[in-house]
Amino acid sequence: MIVLNSKKYSFCPFCGSTLEVRMEEDKERQACSHCNWTYYPHVAAAVGGVIMNNERVLMVRRGREPYRGTWMFPAGFVEYGEHPEEALVREVKEETGLVIHEWKYFTLLQSVDDPRSPGHFSIFYRINRYSGELVNDGKENEAIQWFPINDLPTIGWQTHQEVAKLLLQQS
């Protein structure tokens, strides 16, 4: 059984025949026993915003699993058809209420500890200019708070921990 676009398949999505495991390109891959369609697993992409104010960084506390109760940078998955920078603007607005106006690429990391999408890539941006008031809509997060860069709370995701280390190295 394969997972494709969040659906589970035991059969080819094109002709309905049984999927089998075979060696292709020196890897075990699932393929159709009839039409030879091959499933090539794809990774998802996520984005995160690093918002600084003097020597403080803005973080949100997760209100649901995974990592409920731990802190992270405002972040989320890129939706189908969405450019990563569009996703960044959307995610920061959804999670903090802030509207971002200027950002710069910060780092790209591979996430291996998210049960919803193991192996996805996370693109982090440094937010340089933003406006608005902090608003916690309570849908995903329990709290929003500024933290001194040298006194951060417990961070859930490994990629977010790595971003925090990079920020400390740069300060």
N, C-alpha and C positions, 0 to 999 in steps of 0.2 A: 504494500500500500504506500502511495506517495502522497505528499502534501503539496498541492499546487494552488496558489492564490487562496490560501487558507481553507481549501476544501480537500478532503481525503479521497484518493482515487486508488482503485485496484485495477482499473481498466483504462485503456487508451481514451483520452478525451476526444479523439478524432474518429476512430472507427469502432470503439467499444470492445476490442479484443483484450485478452489478458496481458498485463504487463509482466515481464520477466526480467531477471537480473542477468546482465551479460557484461563482458569486458569490452570497453571501448576506450581508446586513447589511454591505455594502461590504468583505467579506473573501472570499478564496478558501477554500472549505471542501470537504471530501470528503462526498459524499452518495450515497445509494442511487439508482440509475437506475430502480428499480421502485416501491419503497414510500415514497420521499422521506425516509427516515431521514437525519438529518444528524449527522455526527461533530463535536462541539465539544470541542476539546482542553482537558483539565483539568490544573491544576498540582497537584503533590504538596505535602505539608507535612513539615517536619522540625522537630525540637526540639533545643535545646542547653542545657546547664547551666553557668553560671558560678559556680564554687565558690571562694570566697575564704577565706583564713585569714591574718589580719593583712594585710600588704601582698603576700601571695603568692597566686597563682592555680593551680588544679589543671588540668593538661593531660595528654592522652594522645597517644602517638606511633603513627601509623597503621602497621599491620603488613601491609596489603594495599592494592592499588590501589582507587580513585584516590588519589593523593598519598601513596603509601607512603613512610614515613620522615620525614614532616613531622608537626608537632604540631597539635592541635586541642583544642577544648573537648569534653567528653563530649557526644556528639550522635548522632542517628539519625532515621530516617524514622518518621512516625506510621503505624501499621498500620491497615488498614481496620477501621472500627468502634471505634477506640480514640480516646479524648479526648487532646488534646495533652499535658495534664498527666499522664495515665496513662503516655503514651509517655516523658515526661521521667523519671518515677520508674523505669520499666523500663530505659531507656537508661543512666541514671547507675549503676544497680545492675549492669547487664551489663558496663559498661566500667570501673568503678572498684571495685565491691564495696560502695560506700557506699549507705546507705538515707537518702533525703532526707525531711525532715519539714516543712519550711517553705520556700516559694519565692515570688518575686514576678516578675511580667512585667518584662523588661528592654528588649527591642527586637524588631522584626520586620524582616527583610531578605529581599530576593529574591536567590536564588542563580542565577548564570548560568554557573558554571564547573564543574558537576558532570555528567560525561558520562552518569551513570545516570539523571538526571532533570533536564534543563536547564529552568531557569525555576521551580524550586520555591521555596516560601517557607520560611524558617527562623525559628522563634519561639525567642528566647533568654530564659531565666529566670535570675534571680539567686538562688542557693541560699543561704538564710539559716541553716538549721539542718539538720544531718545527723549520722548516727552510723555506727559500724562501722569496719572496718579496710580499708585499700587492698588490693585484690586484682586482679591482672592475670591473667585466665584465658587470655590468649594467643590467643584466637580472632580478634579484630579488631585488637588493639593490641599493640605491642612493648614499651611502657613506660608508666608513670604517674609523673608527677613534679610537685612544686610548684615554681613559678618566681616570682621577684620580679616584680611588675607592670611595673617599668621595665627588665627584662632578659629579655624573652620569646624563645623559640627561633623557628626558622623555622616559620611557620604556613602550612598548605597552602591551605585554602579562602579565597576572597575574603571571604565573610561572616564567617568567624572572625577574619580580619585586621581587619575593620571593628569587630567586637565588642572586640577588643584596643585599638583606637584610642579607642573610647568609654570603656573602663575607664581608660585613661591620662588622658583628659580629666577624668574624675571624681575621680582621685586627687590 
